[in-house]
């Protein structure tokens, strides 16, 4: 089976700043300035053609960071990401320009993806029809609700027909009818053998749609494997975490923060 995404020993480090002065020092000093924060540490995973992989984890675990690195939006600090084919990411904000209209955003995003004007003209009506925004398509995106932005971003991303599709919480907003239409489109992609990464806090959606799962816990891979094996263990963790006292939760968060600062390892 052909590998489409190969991630090896991936790290993503940020600097934590508490003032504008620290940001300036971080730029001018050779070693940078500020406290280290590892959003991702030693991530390695492979995806094959036809894989539908759910990325799960509590907020702050690195799901969106990993998605953006695979999509080429954010560079890694170290490690390698090899991608075979065209990648498209769908997130709630979708990288839209709030000052432009929906129609102008379609042209801009497609140009950035390498399409020529004639090709964009051929796709434009399909994108507009799928997004179902009516007269809002010619209004500035700053007037859109988060659901409308998600619909436009999703419509652009699926119409350009990528080889690798990354969906980051894009089905968590908007109306039920569009969510159902989007889900059907993703099932169509799945049947066509596309590689799909699906980020969601909805375990129901993960179980319904994904074959494999990657459980991220504060920047590290906790488990990877079939959905039927990983998700039950993740749900046990969530149940256990919710039963912790406030003091126990605080202690847990402090421990993982030390790990993400590079001060402790397991």
N, C-alpha and C positions, 0 to 999 in steps of 0.2 A: 504493500500500500504506500502511495506516494506521500512523503512528508511535505507539509506546506508551511509549517512554522516550527522553528527549532530555537529554543531559548536556552542559553548555557551560562551558568554562573553569573546571573544578572544581579547587579546592585544599583540602587538609585539613592544617592545621598543629597540631602538638602542642608543648608545652613539656617539655623534658627536665629532670627534677629528681633530685638526689642525696640530698636530705634532706627531712624534714617541714617544716623552716624555709623551704626554697625553695618548697615548695607553698603555704605561707601567704603568702609574699611575692608569689607569682604571682597570688593572689586579691586582695590589697589594693593592689598597685601599679598605677597607671593603664595602663602598658604591659606589665604582666605581668612575670614573672621566670623565667629559665631559658633554656637553649639551644633555639633553634628546631629543629624536626624536621618536615619536610614528608613526610607519609605519601603524599600525592598532589599532583601538580603539573600544572596546565594540562591536565586530562583532558576531552576532548570526544568523545562518541560517540552514535550513534543506534541504537535498536532498533525493528524493525517487528513488527507482529502476525505470529506464526508463526516468528519468528527464534529459533534455538537457538544461543546464543553461549557459547563456552568461554572462561573467563578463566584464563590460564596465566602462570606466572612463578615464580621461585624464592621461598623463604620470605622474607618482609619486603618483597615487591614492591608490596603494597597491594591485593591481590585481595579480602581480607575487608573491608578498610576501604571499598573501592568498593561491595562488595555491601551492606554495612550502610547506606551513604548512600543507595543506590538504594531500599533497603527502608524508609527513613525512620527507622531505628533510631539513626543518628548524623547530626548536622547537619554540613554542609560549612562550612569557614571562609570561603570565597568561591566564586563561581560559582553556577550554577543546575542543578537537577534537576527535570524535568517528567515526571510519571508519569500515564498514562491508565489507570485501572482499579485493581483491588484487588491488592495485593502481599503475598506471603508468602515468608518466608525460612526455609530449613531448614539449620541448622548442627548440628555434633556435640552441643553443649550445649543448643541449641534454646531458650534462654531459660527453661528450666524452673526451678521453685522446688523445691529439694531437700527442703524440710521438708514439702511437700504430697505426697499420693499421686498416682499417675498419673491417676486419675479426676478428682481435684480440679484437677490441672493442665490437663486437657482443658477443664473449665468456665472456669477462669481465663483461659486463652489465648483461648478463643472469645469470652468477654465483652470482652476487650481488643480483639478484632478487630471488635467492634460487633454480635455476634449476641445475640439475646434468649434467655432461658432455655428457652423452648419450642423454639426452633430448635436449641439445643444438645442438648436431650434427643433430638431427632430424628436428630442426627448422631452422638451419643455411641457407640452400639453399632457403627456402621460404623468409627469410629476405633479402637475397642477390637479389633474383629475384624481390621482391617488390621495393627495393631501386633503382634498375636499374643503378648501378654505373660502370658497366663494369669492366675493368682492374683496376680501381681506388680502388676496394675493398681490394686489397693487397698493396696499397700505404699508407704511414702515413697520418693520418687525418689532420695534419698541412698543407698538400697540397690541402685540400678540400676547395671549396668555401662555403659560408654560406648556400647556397641552397643545396649543396651536404651533408653537415653535418645534415641539417634538414631532408633530405630524409632518411639518415641512422637512425637517432634517431626515426623518425616516424615509419619506417619499423620495428625496434626492438620492439617498444612499442606496436604496434597493433598485432604483431605476437605472443607475449607472452600472448595475450588474457586476459587483465585485466578486473576486474569487474567495476572499476572506472577509467575513462580515463580523463586526464587533458591535454588540448591542449593550449599551451601558445604562441600565435603568430607564430606557426609553419607553417601555410599556407601562411604567408606573404612573404616568400622568395621561390626561385626556379621557375621552369618552370610551365606553365599553365597545361600541360598534367599531371604532377605529382600532382598538386593541385587538379585536377579533380578526379584522382585516389584516392587520400587521402580522398576527400570529400565523394566519393562513399563508401569507407571503413567505414567512420564514420556514414553514413546513415545505413550501415549494422549493426553496433554496436547499433545504435539507435533502429532499428527494433528488435534486440535481447534483448532489455530491459536493456542495460548497462546504468550506470550513467555517464554523460559526463559534464565536465566543459570546456567551450570554451571561451578563452580570445582573443579578436580581436578588432582592431580599425575600421574594416570594418563593418559598420552597415548593409550592404547588406548580408554579410555572417551570421551575428547574426540573422537577420530577416528570412533568408532562413532556417537556421539549428536549431535554439533554440526555446524552448517553453516558458522558463522563463528567466528573466534577473535580475541581481544584479548590481545596479549602485553604484560604490564606488567613493566617493569624498574625496580625501586627508585623507585616512585612516578610513573613516566612511561610513556606509551604508546610502546612500541618498534615495534610493528607491529599492524595491524588489517586483516582481510580474510578471504577464504575459508579454511577449515581446511586445505585442500590446499596452500595457499601459505604460511600463517603457521607451521603446526606443523613442517614440515621445517626451516625456518630456526631455530626455537626449539630443536629437537633438535640442530642443528649447534652452536648456542651452548652447550648443556649438555655436549656432547661435548668442546668446546674448553675449557670451564671446568674440567671434571674432569681435563683433561690439564695444567692449569697447575700450577706448583710452588707450595708453600705461600707463598713470598714473593710470587709473581705474584698469587695469590688475595688476599693481604693488601693489596697495592697497589690491586687492583681495588676491594675493599671500601672502602678509605679514600677512593678517588676518588668513589664513589657516595655515601658518607656526607657528603662535602663538598657534593655537589649537593643532598642531602636537608636539609642545614643552611642552604641558600640561599646558600652561599659560592662556588659555581661553577655555571656554566650551559654548555650545549652549543649 
